[in-house]
Amino acid sequence: MVRCFCLLVILALCFTTPVPAQSVERFQQDRFAIGFWVDPPADDQMDVRYAAIADAGFTVVLGGFGASTPETIERQLTLCEKFDLKALVYSVSREFDNLPEHPACWGYMIRDEPSAALFPELRAIVDKIRAERPRRLAYINLFPNYANEEQLGTKTYEEHVRRFIDEVNVDVLSMDHYPIFKPDEDGRDDYCENLAVMREESQRAGVPFWNFFNTMPYGPHTDPTEAQLRWQIYTSLAYGAKGVMYFCYWTPGGGEFPKGGAIIHRDGRPSRHYDQAKRINAAVKNFGPTLMQLTSTRVIRIAPDTDVTAALEGSPIKNIARADVDPPHDYLIGVFRHADGRQAVLLNNYRFAYTAWPTVEFARPVEDVREIDPATGQEIAVIDDSPAMDGIQLSLDSGAGRLFLVPAE
């Protein structure tokens, strides 16, 4: 896949003295992360701008474009606390005495898309922050799997991510990947392959993973539809992501973005993506408390030519059928273990241009199954969307998913 934009380097700190290994309190993620790249300007409209961020269902703000000085960062943190947001702030100084410890501060933006050659330097920074600022996150974001060997500093992407986890010892694994959505170029499977690597390595290390996805037109990328935004987010959830990050919130300047078109235009007007994000985030935020209790155990792809019975064997869903008039099956299914011992299953429509209306048979009686209501986050009985038909019909919007809890066998 063509890569036409590398995110700006946020910070390059350098510590030559390693921090001795010791027992320290590490960052613990306490809410599902819904965030973005490019924070709003730190101007006299800051209060209104942060109210809009909260109203759109975001939970975390990444700084560095708007709030980039000690004074504006302090304002950012005050507003994040006011609107129940967390912040990863721009690190403006090498002096740790100047790193804020505000209650709204989740941690500090350290580096974007490092080569493996920088891993030793980054490990020293992570260790130093962990020792000097316990419970704060040293946030580093990785390349996608379409980066080349020169960018990665390794022969393969899998080696790059594994070495990063082992050598830098981070508390959150993160990457950006922007799939192409075109009739003659479909990047969705590559996106899933990237998420599969993140899932494997985050589970091996016992840390959550987040990912950036595309929200705006630039380079070879078309402007995503609302369904394509949904598809990117729900696919991340199916692979077990504990954070989804929009690229971008405020439209960045520069010649690489002549169309503009992020969630907020450069002049401060909301684009159509604002209301789209608000609708999507409302459901994801309501899913959040349940998602934070889930551990991914399996991801199942039901493509049009898949043997459905064989693919679903041992999962919380026993079978998926369809009416003859409906298109062939096309689903992505995330299977999880809930902290209370139940199983969970996220059934996603893999198509972003058509709705789906599967007939679903759960592995347990449907009266024992609960659905997480996207409007409230509460557990509710499974509702048959077509009671005049045989079996349980589940209506799925294009690119959308539904989350169910199933008693363990």
N, C-alpha and C positions, 0 to 999 in steps of 0.2 A: 504494500500500500504506500502511496506517495505521502511523504511527510514534508509539509511546506512551512511549518511553524514550530519552532522550539520555544517553550516558555522561557521567560527571562530568568536569569540566575538571581535568586533572592538575596543570598548572603554567602560570603566565603570567609568564614572564620578560620583561624589557624592557631592550634595549640601544639606546642612541641613537647610539653611535659605530660605524659600520660597520667590519668587519674587512677589511683590504686583501686582494685576491685574491692567492693565492700557492700554490705547489705544496706540498700537504700530503697525508699518508697518510689515505685515506678508509676508512670501515668496509667490511670484506669479510665477507660471510656465509659461514661455514665449515661449517655443518651445516643440515639442514632444520629449520625452526622449528615446533615443536608447543608451543603455549603457551595462555594463558588470561587472562581478566579476573578480578580479585579474588583476590589472594594470601591465604594463611591467616593467622590471627592470629600475631603475634610474641610467643608466650607460652612457658611452660615445656615445651610439647609440640612445639616448633618442629622439633627433630631428627626426631621421628617423622613429623611432617607432611611434611617435605621428602623423607624416605625414601619416603613414599607417592606423592608427586608423581613421583619418579624411577621407582618401580615401575610406575606407570601409563603409562610411555612418553613422558612430556613431556620436552622438551629445553630449554625456556626458560621463565623465570618473570618475569612482569611485576609489579612491586611497586606500593606506594602505599596499599593498604588495610590490610595487616598490617604490613609493614616500612615505616615512614614517618618514623623518626628516625635520626640518624646511628648510634646504637648498634644499633638493630634492623636497619638496612641492612647494617651490618658483619656481624652474625650471619647475615643472609640470604645474603650473598656467601660467607661461610665454608662454609655448608651447601651452597650451589650447587656450590662447588668440590669438596666432599666427595662429592657425588652426581652429578658430571659434568653439571651443569646450567649454563646461562648465565642472566644476569639483566639485565633492563632496570629500573634502580632508580628509585625516586621521587626527584626532584630537590628537596631540602629547602632549598636555599640559593641565593641569587643569586651567591654567591661561588664562583668556579670552583676556588679552592683546596680547597673542601670536596667537590667531585665526586670520588667514588672512582675509583681506577685499578686495582682488584683484578683478578687474572687471570680471574675468573668474570664480570666486568662487561662485558657487550656494549655498554652505553650507558645512556641516561637518558630517562625518560619526560618529554616536553616539553608536549604539548598534545593534546587530543582534540577532534575535530570543529570546527575553526576556520572562521570565515567568511573569504571572500577578503580582507576588509578587514584581516585580521591577517597576511596573507602577508609584507609588508615586515618586520614585527617578527619573525616567525618566521625569515626569512632571516638576519637579524642574529644570532639565537640559534644557528642551525645553523652559520653561518660561525665564530662565536666558539668553539663546542664543537669544531668540526673543527680549528681552529688550536690551541686550548689542550689538547684531549684527542684527539690523533690516533688514528685507528682505532676510535674510539667512535661509536656511533650516537646521533644526536639523533632520537628516535622521536616521530612525529606521526601520528595516525590520523584519517582523513577520514570525512565523512558517507557514507551510502549514496545510491543514485540516487533514492530516494523522498523525500529532503529537499526542502524548498520553496525558492523563490528567496530569501526573506528569510534563511533559514539559510545557504544557499550563498554569498550575495553575488554571484551570477552568474545569467545568464538560463538557462543549461543546466548539467546535471551534467558533460557533456563539457568545457565551458569551465572549470568549476571545477577538475577534475582536471588539465587541461592547464596552466592557469595555476599551480596548486600546484607541479607538476613544474618548470616554467620559472622561476618566481619564487622558490621556496624552496630548490630544488636539493638535495633529500633523497637519502639513500642507500638507503632502502627506501620503497616506496609501500604504503600500508595503508588499509583501510577496513573498516567493519562493515556487514553486510546480513543481516537475519533474515527468511527467507522464511516465508510462511504455508503451513501444511499442513492444509487443511480440504477436505471433500468439495465445498463450494460456493465455495471460494476457494483457488486454487493459485498460489503466488508463485514457482514454480521458474523460469519463463522470465525473470521480472524479475531474479532472482538471476544467471542466466546473462548477461543484458545488462549487469549491473554488472561482472561478471567480465571481459566482453569489453572494456569501457572500461579496466579496470585492466591487462589484458594488452597492449592497444595502447600505452598511455602508458608502461608500464614498459619495453616493448621499445624505444620511441622514445628513452627516456632511458638505457637500458642499466643499469637497476637492477631488483632483484627486487621482487615484490609479495607481500603477505600479506593475509589477510582474516579477520575475526571471523565466526562463524556461531552460530546459536542452539542452546542446550543445555537450556533450562528453560522452564517455563510462566510467562507474565506477559502482562498486557493481553489482546490478541486472540490470542495465541500458545498453541496447544496444546503439551503436553509432548511433545517429539520422541521417537519410537521410535528404537531402535538403527539401524534401516534408514534413517531420516530423517537421523540424524547421519552415517551413512556416505555418504548421497547428497550432503549438503552438502560433505563433505570431498573425496570423489572428483571431484565436479564442479569444485571449485577446482583440483585437481591437473590435470584435463583442460585447463584454461585456462592452466596453467603456473605456478600459485602455488608459491612457495618457502617458504610458511609458512601454517599454519592455526591459528586461535585460538578456543578455546571461550569462549562467554559463558553461564555463568560457571563458575569452579571452586568457590570458597567462596560459599555463598549470601549475597548482599548483604542488608543490612537495609533498612528503609524500606517505606512503604506501597505501593509499586509491585510488590512481590513477596510478596503475602500467602500464596501457595501454597508458596513456597520452591522446593526441588527442583532446585538446581544439582548439580554433581558431588558436592559435600560439603554436607550439611545445616548449618544454623547451629550446631547443637550438636556438630559434629565427626563425625557418623556419615556414612559413605559412602552416597550414594543409589544406586539401580540404575545411574545413569549412570557411576559410577566403574568398574565392571567392563565396561560397554559401551565406555567410552573406552579402557580398558586393552586390550581386544581389538582395537579399531580402530587405536589408536596403535602396537601391536606391528607390524602390517603396514606402516603408513605410515613408521614409523621405519626398518624394514628396506628399504623402497623409497628412503629418503632419499638415500644416497650416489649412487644412479643418478639420482634426480630432480635433484640439484644439478648434474649434468653435461648436462642436457637444455635445449634452447632450443625453445620452442614455434614451430611453423611453420604450424599449421592446427588448427582445431576444426571437427568435422563433427557435425551433428545428424541422426540417422537417426530420424525420427518415423514413426508408423504409415503415413502416406501418402507417404513419401519414395521417390523413384526411387533405389533402393539402388545400382545399377550406376553411375549418373551421379554420385551423391554421393561414391562411393569412388574415382572415377577419379584415378589418380596417387598414391593413398595406399598405405601398406604393407599394407592389407587390400584384397584384390581383390573379395571378395564375402562377404555374410552371407546365409545361408538359414535356414529354420526348418521344423520339422515342422508338418503341418497342424493338429495338436492344440494347438500353442503359440499364444499371443497374437501379434498383429502386432508387428513390430520396434519397439523403442523404446530407442535407444542414444545415448550421447554419446561421441565419439571424439576424444581428443587426439593430435595428430601432432607429433613432435619430431625434432630433429637432435641426436644424441649427440656429445659432444666428440670421440669417436674416429672420427666420420664415418658411423657407422651411423644408421639411422632408428629411432625408437622409437614405439610406439603404445600408448595407454592406452584399453582398451575398457571402457566403463562401462554398466551397466544403469541406464537412466533411470527405471525404475519402482522405487518404494520399497515396494510392496505385493506384488510377485511376483518370483520368481526368473526368470532367463532361461537358455536353453539353445541358443545359436546354433550353427549349423554355419558355421565360418569358413574361408575360403580366403585365405591370405596371398599377397602379390605375389611372394614368393620361395618355393622349396621349403621345406616345414615343417621338414625336418631341418636347415636353415640358420638357423632362427628360434630364439631363446632367450627364455625367460620369466624374469622376476625372481621368485624364490620368496619369497612374503610371509612365510614362516616363518624364512628365513635371510638374505634379501637377495642370495643367490647366483644366478648365471645357471644355469638348468637347461633340459633339453630340454622342448619343449612336450608335455604329456601330454593324450592324447585321453580325455576323460571318458566317452565312450560308444563304445568300440572295436567294439561289435557293429553300429554304424550306419555308413553311408557318410560319408566326410569326417571332419574334425576337429571334435568337439563340445567347446565350452567352457562349463562351468557357471559362472554368475554369480549370486551371492547378490543379494538385493534391495538396490539402491543401491550395489553394490560394483563394483570395477573390477579388471582384470588388466593387467599391464604387460609388453610384449614388445619385444625388440630384433631388428631386421630388417636384414640386410646392405643397403648402398646399391646402387642399380642400377649 
